[in-house]
């Protein structure tokens, strides 16, 4: 069984709205629904588990019921931070789950093909992240001064999906909880176990909608001929 874990983070005002950003509409459809629609079309996924703040639990369940996904789904209460929400979703996954696909709720341009490619790579490498090579020169800065310029060809901007053997990710989260590790993505937990993580090339337009400009850019991309 392959299960998608979808952390749908915080509440509060976003882009001048009282709604959390994952529930804002993109061309008339909530962002989270666009994301889940694409995940639901992936034949390799058997179930989708969404983790949301407790205050959004009932509303999210109603929203997913309204949009009538054919793929089995479950909404669970997430945690304070993204890492906590992924852990809660992972705990809700069936025991027989072999691979988990972690994907941000606010990345609505995910494709079934990219999920399938990532799962294929995970079967070979156990831990996989999607990303694209950066095009800008990146400077490491400390106290306002440049201290290093890493070679650009070694740098990738990491996205989701991130795909892992389910037991490997469970072990990583258990270790993080025991040792107090706080990270910004699940790949970092696997890295902290001393294990390699494979990069799968992803499209630049696999956008995470974090700022108002991202929403405007997403609307522009949707307006373009497919």
C-alpha positions as CSV (number, residue, x, y, z in Angstrom):
1,X,0.0,0.0,0.0
2,X,1.2,3.5,-0.9
3,X,-0.2,6.4,1.1
4,X,0.0,10.2,0.5
5,X,0.5,12.3,3.7
6,X,-0.5,15.9,3.1
7,X,0.4,18.4,5.8
8,X,-1.9,21.4,5.6
9,X,-0.4,23.9,8.0
10,X,-1.3,26.8,10.1
11,X,-4.4,28.9,10.6
12,X,-4.9,32.6,10.7
13,X,-5.0,35.4,8.2
14,X,-3.3,34.7,4.9
15,X,-3.2,37.2,2.0
16,X,-5.7,39.5,3.8
17,X,-8.1,36.6,4.4
18,X,-9.2,35.0,7.6
19,X,-8.9,31.6,5.9
20,X,-5.7,29.6,6.1
21,X,-3.9,29.7,2.8
22,X,-4.6,26.1,1.8
23,X,-8.4,26.9,1.8
24,X,-8.1,30.0,-0.4
25,X,-9.4,29.7,-3.9
26,X,-7.2,29.4,-7.0
27,X,-9.3,30.2,-10.1
28,X,-12.5,29.3,-8.2
29,X,-11.3,26.1,-6.5
30,X,-9.7,25.8,-3.1
31,X,-5.9,25.2,-3.3
32,X,-6.0,22.1,-1.2
33,X,-8.7,20.6,-3.4
34,X,-6.6,21.2,-6.5
35,X,-3.7,19.5,-4.8
36,X,-5.7,16.5,-3.7
37,X,-7.4,16.1,-7.1
38,X,-4.0,15.6,-8.7
39,X,-3.0,13.1,-6.0
40,X,-6.2,11.2,-6.4
41,X,-5.6,10.6,-10.1
42,X,-2.3,8.8,-9.3
43,X,-3.0,5.0,-9.7
44,X,-0.1,4.2,-7.5
45,X,-1.6,5.9,-4.4
46,X,-4.1,3.9,-2.4
47,X,-5.0,6.4,0.3
48,X,-4.7,10.1,1.2
49,X,-4.3,11.3,4.7
50,X,-4.5,15.1,5.4
51,X,-3.3,16.7,8.6
52,X,-4.8,20.0,9.5
53,X,-5.0,22.2,12.7
54,X,-7.8,21.1,15.1
55,X,-9.7,24.3,14.4
56,X,-10.0,23.3,10.7
57,X,-10.7,19.6,11.1
58,X,-14.5,19.7,10.6
59,X,-14.4,22.2,7.8
60,X,-11.7,20.2,5.9
61,X,-13.7,17.0,6.3
62,X,-16.8,18.8,4.9
63,X,-14.8,20.2,2.0
64,X,-13.4,16.8,1.0
65,X,-16.8,15.2,1.3
66,X,-18.3,18.0,-0.9
67,X,-15.7,17.4,-3.7
68,X,-16.4,13.6,-3.7
69,X,-12.9,12.1,-4.1
70,X,-13.0,8.5,-5.3
71,X,-9.6,7.8,-3.6
72,X,-10.1,6.8,0.1
73,X,-9.1,9.7,2.4
74,X,-8.8,10.6,6.0
75,X,-8.4,14.0,7.8
76,X,-6.5,14.0,11.1
77,X,-5.5,16.7,13.6
78,X,-2.0,17.9,12.8
79,X,0.6,19.3,15.2
80,X,2.1,22.7,16.0
81,X,4.6,22.6,13.1
82,X,4.9,20.8,9.8
83,X,7.1,18.0,11.2
84,X,4.4,17.3,13.9
85,X,1.7,17.2,11.3
86,X,3.6,14.7,9.1
87,X,4.2,12.5,12.2
88,X,0.5,12.5,13.1
89,X,-0.5,11.6,9.5
90,X,2.1,8.9,9.5
91,X,0.7,7.4,12.7
92,X,-2.7,7.2,11.0
93,X,-1.4,5.3,8.0
94,X,-2.3,1.6,7.8
95,X,0.2,-0.8,9.3
96,X,0.7,-2.5,5.9
97,X,1.8,0.8,4.2
98,X,5.0,0.2,2.2
99,X,5.8,3.7,0.9
100,X,4.6,7.2,2.0
101,X,4.4,10.2,-0.3
102,X,4.7,13.5,1.7
103,X,3.3,16.4,-0.3
104,X,2.5,20.0,0.7
105,X,-1.2,20.9,0.5
106,X,-0.2,24.3,-1.0
107,X,1.6,22.8,-4.0
108,X,-1.3,22.4,-6.4
109,X,0.7,21.8,-9.5
110,X,1.7,18.3,-8.5
111,X,1.2,15.6,-11.2
112,X,0.4,11.9,-11.0
113,X,3.4,11.3,-13.3
114,X,5.8,13.0,-10.8
115,X,4.4,11.0,-7.9
116,X,4.8,7.8,-10.0
117,X,8.4,8.7,-10.9
118,X,9.2,9.4,-7.3
119,X,7.7,6.1,-6.1
120,X,9.7,4.2,-8.7
121,X,12.9,5.9,-7.5
122,X,12.0,5.3,-3.8
123,X,11.8,1.5,-4.5
124,X,15.4,1.7,-5.6
125,X,16.8,4.2,-3.1
126,X,14.4,4.1,-0.1
127,X,14.3,8.0,0.3
128,X,13.6,10.4,-2.5
129,X,13.0,14.2,-2.8
130,X,11.9,16.1,-5.8
131,X,13.9,19.3,-6.6
132,X,15.4,21.4,-9.4
133,X,18.9,22.8,-9.8
134,X,19.2,26.4,-8.8
135,X,19.9,28.9,-11.6
136,X,21.0,31.8,-9.3
137,X,24.4,32.1,-7.7
138,X,23.8,31.4,-3.9
139,X,25.9,33.1,-1.2
140,X,26.3,31.9,2.4
141,X,26.0,34.9,4.6
142,X,26.8,35.5,8.3
143,X,26.3,38.8,10.1
144,X,25.6,40.5,6.7
145,X,28.9,39.3,5.1
146,X,29.4,36.7,2.5
147,X,31.4,33.8,4.0
148,X,31.1,31.3,1.1
149,X,29.8,30.7,-2.4
150,X,28.8,27.1,-2.9
151,X,29.2,25.7,-6.4
152,X,25.9,26.3,-8.1
153,X,25.9,22.9,-9.8
154,X,25.7,21.2,-6.4
155,X,22.7,23.2,-5.2
156,X,19.0,22.1,-5.7
157,X,15.8,23.8,-4.5
158,X,13.9,21.0,-2.9
159,X,10.1,20.6,-3.3
160,X,7.6,17.9,-2.6
161,X,6.6,15.1,-3.1
162,X,9.2,13.4,-0.9
163,X,8.8,9.6,-0.9
164,X,10.1,7.2,1.7
165,X,9.9,3.6,2.8
166,X,7.2,3.8,5.4
167,X,9.2,2.1,8.1
168,X,12.2,4.2,7.4
169,X,10.2,7.4,7.9
170,X,8.6,6.0,11.1
171,X,12.1,5.3,12.4
172,X,13.3,8.8,11.5
173,X,10.3,10.5,13.2
174,X,10.6,8.3,16.3
175,X,14.3,9.2,16.6
176,X,13.5,12.9,16.1
177,X,10.9,12.8,18.8
178,X,13.3,11.1,21.2
179,X,16.2,13.4,20.5
180,X,14.4,16.7,19.9
181,X,15.3,17.1,16.3
182,X,13.5,20.0,14.6
183,X,13.7,20.1,10.8
184,X,12.0,21.8,7.9
185,X,11.4,18.7,5.7
186,X,11.3,14.9,6.2
187,X,14.4,14.3,4.1
188,X,16.4,16.1,6.8
189,X,15.3,13.5,9.3
190,X,16.6,10.7,7.1
191,X,19.8,12.6,6.5
192,X,20.3,12.9,10.2
193,X,20.1,9.1,10.4
194,X,23.1,9.1,8.2
195,X,21.3,7.7,5.2
196,X,21.4,8.9,1.6
197,X,18.5,10.7,-0.1
198,X,18.0,10.6,-3.9
199,X,17.1,13.7,-5.9
200,X,14.4,13.3,-8.6
201,X,14.3,16.2,-11.1
202,X,11.1,18.3,-10.7
203,X,9.5,21.1,-12.6
204,X,10.1,24.7,-11.5
205,X,6.4,25.4,-11.7
206,X,5.7,22.9,-8.9
207,X,5.1,26.0,-6.9
208,X,4.5,26.3,-3.1
209,X,2.0,29.0,-2.5
210,X,3.5,30.9,0.4
211,X,3.1,34.6,-0.4
212,X,0.5,36.6,-2.3
213,X,2.9,36.8,-5.3
214,X,2.8,33.0,-5.5
215,X,-1.0,33.0,-5.8
216,X,-0.8,35.6,-8.6
217,X,1.9,33.5,-10.4
218,X,-0.2,30.3,-10.0
219,X,-3.3,32.1,-11.5
220,X,-1.1,33.2,-14.4
221,X,0.1,29.7,-15.0
222,X,-3.4,28.3,-14.9
223,X,-4.4,30.9,-17.6
224,X,-1.8,29.6,-20.0
225,X,-2.6,27.0,-22.7
226,X,-1.8,23.5,-21.4
